[in-house]
Amino acid sequence: MTYLAAILIYLVILFAYGLRYTKRLKKKEDFLVAGRTLTAPVLVGTLLATWIGSGDIFSVADLSYNHGFSSLIGSAGGWLGIIIAYFIAGRVRRFGQFTVPDIMEARYNKWARILATITTIIAFVTIVSYQFRGGGWVLNIITEGQVSEKQGMIIVAVFVISYTLLAGMLSVAHLDVFNGLIMIVGISLALPFLIKNVGGLEYIVANVTPRAHAFLGNMNWIQAMGYFVPTLLLALGNGNMYQRFFSAKNEKEAKKAVIGWIIGVILLGLGLQSLAVIGSSYFTGLPASESGKILVLVAHKGVPVAVGCALMAAIVAIIISTANSFLLVPATNVVRDIYQRFINPALPDKQMILFSRVVVVVLGVIAFSLISFFPRILDAAYAAYTIYGAGITPALMAVFFWKRATVQGGVSSIVGGMATTIIWEILNKIQGGLPLGIPAVYPALACSLFLLITISLMTAKPSPEKWKPFFKEAV
C-alpha cells in the first residue's frame, strides 16, 4: 500500500495546486491559452509533459521490451517532428489564434476548419482513452488486484476530467512544470538502481528479449517505418503543441521553448526505453498483452520501494498530464471551432468557459467508452497518431512550407487521410489483422499527399493574402 499512498499524496497535491489557478480564471484566453503569458521555462515543462505520455509508458515501452533499443526508430519520428517545429513556432505565435482549425480556415476555408476539428476529436479522444487504461493498469498492479483494472480506469478518468475542469490551460500548463520535474527525478533515480538490482550489465546483455536483427530488433522495415512515420506526423501537427505556442508570451519565448523541449524529450525518452530494455532481462517472457506494463512492473518490483514510489509518481504524472492536455484541446475545438464559429459568434467569455467545461465532461465520458475498442495500448496509440497525422499534418505543413497549396487540395487531403485511416482500422478490426499486412499510415499518408499535391496543381493558385500571414518573418 506504500505505492498507493505515494500516488494519492501526489494526486492531492496536484488538485490543490490546480485550485490555485481557478481564482485567476477571468476570460476565455486564460482557459484556452493561459492568457498568452507563458515563458520559455513553463512552455518547456508543459510541452515535455504533454509529449511524454502513456504512448511512451506503455506503447514505446512495449516496443522496447520486445525489440530493444530498436524502439528508438519510432521515437525518432517524434524528435524529427519537434526539430522541424522550431522553424514554425514563431510564426504560429504571431498568428495569435487558439487552435489548429483556426489556422486551417485562415489558409483554406471553413470546411477545412470543420474537418480538422472532427479529425482532432476522433484522434485525441482515442489518446485520452488509453491514458485511462494505463492509469487503471497502474492502480491494479500497485494494489495487487484489490483495485480492478476497470475500477482503476474509472478513478483515473474522474480525476483527469475534474482537474481539466478547474482552469483549463492555465492550470494544466503550470501543473506540467511540476510533473516534468517529477518525471526527471523518478526516471533518473530508477535507472542505476534497476541496473544494480537485476545483476549488472553482463546479466542484462545475456537475458534481454532475443533480437533477430541488430538494428530492427524483431521488426521488419515496413513495421519499423509504420511506427516512425505516424509519430513524425503527430509531432508536426500536434494540436497541443500549437495551443501552447499560442499560449506563449511572445514569438521569442515560443522558439526558445522548442530547444529545451527537444533536449528533454530525447533524454527522458532514452531513460524510459532503457528502463524497459533492462526490465526485459528481469521480467522475462511476458506475453504481448502484458509487455506494455513493463515500466509499472519495474517501479513496483524492480527497484527499492522509495525509488519505486518516485518512479510510480513519475508514471502517474505522465499519464495525468497527457490526458489533461489531450482532453482540453478537442474540448476547445468543439466550443471555439464549431459552436462559437458557426452557431453563436458573440459567445461571452464566461459562457465559453462554462461550455468548455461541459464538453470536457462529455468527451471524457466518450473516451472512457472507447477503452474496449483497442485492448492493446500500442495499437490504439498508432491508430490515433495515424488518423491525426495523415488527416491533418500534410495540409497543415503546406500552410507553412508550400505557397501553392489550394483550398481544394487542402480540404481533399484532410478527407482522404482521415477516411482511409478509419476504413483501414475498421477492416483490421473485422478481419483480425491489417489488410495486406500493411499499417494504415502507408495508404492514408499516400492518399493525403496525392490529393494535396495533385488537386492543388490542377486548381488555380491561391491569392497571396492566403499564404502571406504564414510566411512573413518577424521584423
Secondary structure in CASP SS format (residue, H / E / C, confidence):
PFRMAT SS
TARGET T0000
AUTHOR 0000-0000-0000
METHOD secondary structure of the structure
MODEL  1
M C 1.00
T H 1.00
Y H 1.00
L H 1.00
A H 1.00
A H 1.00
I H 1.00
L H 1.00
I H 1.00
Y H 1.00
L H 1.00
V H 1.00
I H 1.00
L H 1.00
F H 1.00
A H 1.00
Y H 1.00
G H 1.00
L H 1.00
R H 1.00
Y H 1.00
T H 1.00
K C 1.00
R C 1.00
L C 1.00
K C 1.00
K C 1.00
K H 1.00
E H 1.00
D H 1.00
F H 1.00
L H 1.00
V H 1.00
A H 1.00
G H 1.00
R H 1.00
T C 1.00
L E 1.00
T C 1.00
A H 1.00
P H 1.00
V H 1.00
L H 1.00
V H 1.00
G H 1.00
T H 1.00
L H 1.00
L H 1.00
A H 1.00
T H 1.00
W H 1.00
I C 1.00
G C 1.00
S H 1.00
G H 1.00
D H 1.00
I H 1.00
F H 1.00
S H 1.00
V H 1.00
A H 1.00
D H 1.00
L H 1.00
S H 1.00
Y H 1.00
N H 1.00
H H 1.00
G H 1.00
F H 1.00
S H 1.00
S H 1.00
L H 1.00
I H 1.00
G H 1.00
S H 1.00
A H 1.00
G H 1.00
G H 1.00
W H 1.00
L H 1.00
G H 1.00
I H 1.00
I H 1.00
I H 1.00
A H 1.00
Y H 1.00
F H 1.00
I H 1.00
A H 1.00
G H 1.00
R H 1.00
V H 1.00
R H 1.00
R H 1.00
F H 1.00
G C 1.00
Q C 1.00
F C 1.00
T C 1.00
V H 1.00
P H 1.00
D H 1.00
I H 1.00
M H 1.00
E H 1.00
A H 1.00
R H 1.00
Y C 1.00
N C 1.00
K H 1.00
W H 1.00
A H 1.00
R H 1.00
I H 1.00
L H 1.00
A H 1.00
T H 1.00
I H 1.00
T H 1.00
T H 1.00
I H 1.00
I H 1.00
A H 1.00
F H 1.00
V H 1.00
T H 1.00
I H 1.00
V H 1.00
S H 1.00
Y H 1.00
Q H 1.00
F H 1.00
R H 1.00
G H 1.00
G H 1.00
G H 1.00
W H 1.00
V H 1.00
L H 1.00
N H 1.00
I H 1.00
I H 1.00
T C 1.00
E C 1.00
G C 1.00
Q C 1.00
V C 1.00
S C 1.00
E H 1.00
K H 1.00
Q H 1.00
G H 1.00
M H 1.00
I H 1.00
I H 1.00
V H 1.00
A H 1.00
V H 1.00
F H 1.00
V H 1.00
I H 1.00
S H 1.00
Y H 1.00
T H 1.00
L H 1.00
L H 1.00
A H 1.00
G C 1.00
M H 1.00
L H 1.00
S H 1.00
V H 1.00
A H 1.00
H H 1.00
L H 1.00
D H 1.00
V H 1.00
F H 1.00
N H 1.00
G H 1.00
L H 1.00
I H 1.00
M H 1.00
I H 1.00
V H 1.00
G H 1.00
I H 1.00
S H 1.00
L H 1.00
A H 1.00
L H 1.00
P H 1.00
F H 1.00
L H 1.00
I H 1.00
K H 1.00
N H 1.00
V H 1.00
G C 1.00
G C 1.00
L H 1.00
E H 1.00
Y H 1.00
I H 1.00
V H 1.00
A H 1.00
N H 1.00
V C 1.00
T C 1.00
P C 1.00
R C 1.00
A C 1.00
H E 1.00
A C 1.00
F C 1.00
L C 1.00
G E 1.00
N C 1.00
M C 1.00
N C 1.00
W H 1.00
I H 1.00
Q H 1.00
A H 1.00
M H 1.00
G H 1.00
Y H 1.00
F H 1.00
V H 1.00
P H 1.00
T H 1.00
L H 1.00
L H 1.00
L H 1.00
A H 1.00
L H 1.00
G H 1.00
N C 1.00
G H 1.00
N H 1.00
M H 1.00
Y H 1.00
Q H 1.00
R H 1.00
F H 1.00
F H 1.00
S H 1.00
A E 1.00
K C 1.00
N C 1.00
E H 1.00
K H 1.00
E H 1.00
A H 1.00
K H 1.00
K H 1.00
A H 1.00
V H 1.00
I H 1.00
G H 1.00
W H 1.00
I H 1.00
I H 1.00
G H 1.00
V H 1.00
I H 1.00
L H 1.00
L H 1.00
G H 1.00
L H 1.00
G H 1.00
L H 1.00
Q H 1.00
S H 1.00
L H 1.00
A H 1.00
V H 1.00
I H 1.00
G H 1.00
S H 1.00
S H 1.00
Y H 1.00
F C 1.00
T C 1.00
G C 1.00
L C 1.00
P C 1.00
A H 1.00
S H 1.00
E H 1.00
S H 1.00
G C 1.00
K C 1.00
I H 1.00
L H 1.00
V H 1.00
L H 1.00
V H 1.00
A H 1.00
H H 1.00
K H 1.00
G H 1.00
V C 1.00
P C 1.00
V H 1.00
A H 1.00
V H 1.00
G H 1.00
C H 1.00
A H 1.00
L H 1.00
M H 1.00
A H 1.00
A H 1.00
I H 1.00
V H 1.00
A H 1.00
I H 1.00
I H 1.00
I H 1.00
S H 1.00
T H 1.00
A H 1.00
N H 1.00
S H 1.00
F H 1.00
L H 1.00
L H 1.00
V H 1.00
P H 1.00
A H 1.00
T H 1.00
N H 1.00
V H 1.00
V H 1.00
R H 1.00
D H 1.00
I H 1.00
Y H 1.00
Q H 1.00
R H 1.00
F H 1.00
I H 1.00
N C 1.00
P C 1.00
A C 1.00
L C 1.00
P C 1.00
D H 1.00
K H 1.00
Q H 1.00
M H 1.00
I H 1.00
L H 1.00
F H 1.00
S H 1.00
R H 1.00
V H 1.00
V H 1.00
V H 1.00
V H 1.00
V H 1.00
L H 1.00
G H 1.00
V H 1.00
I H 1.00
A H 1.00
F H 1.00
S H 1.00
L C 1.00
I H 1.00
S H 1.00
F H 1.00
F C 1.00
P C 1.00
R C 1.00
I H 1.00
L H 1.00
D H 1.00
A H 1.00
A H 1.00
Y H 1.00
A H 1.00
A H 1.00
Y H 1.00
T H 1.00
I H 1.00
Y H 1.00
G H 1.00
A H 1.00
G H 1.00
I C 1.00
T H 1.00
P H 1.00
A H 1.00
L H 1.00
M H 1.00
A H 1.00
V H 1.00
F H 1.00
F H 1.00
W C 1.00
K C 1.00
R C 1.00
A C 1.00
T C 1.00
V H 1.00
Q H 1.00
G H 1.00
G H 1.00
V H 1.00
S H 1.00
S H 1.00
I H 1.00
V H 1.00
G H 1.00
G H 1.00
M H 1.00
A H 1.00
T H 1.00
T H 1.00
I H 1.00
I H 1.00
W H 1.00
E H 1.00
I H 1.00
L H 1.00
N H 1.00
K H 1.00
I H 1.00
Q H 1.00
G C 1.00
G C 1.00
L C 1.00
P H 1.00
L H 1.00
G H 1.00
I C 1.00
P C 1.00
A C 1.00
V H 1.00
Y H 1.00
P H 1.00
A H 1.00
L H 1.00
A H 1.00
C H 1.00
S H 1.00
L H 1.00
F H 1.00
L H 1.00
L H 1.00
I H 1.00
T H 1.00
I H 1.00
S H 1.00
L H 1.00
M H 1.00
T C 1.00
A C 1.00
K C 1.00
P C 1.00
S C 1.00
P H 1.00
E H 1.00
K H 1.00
W H 1.00
K H 1.00
P H 1.00
F H 1.00
F H 1.00
K C 1.00
E C 1.00
A C 1.00
V C 1.00
END
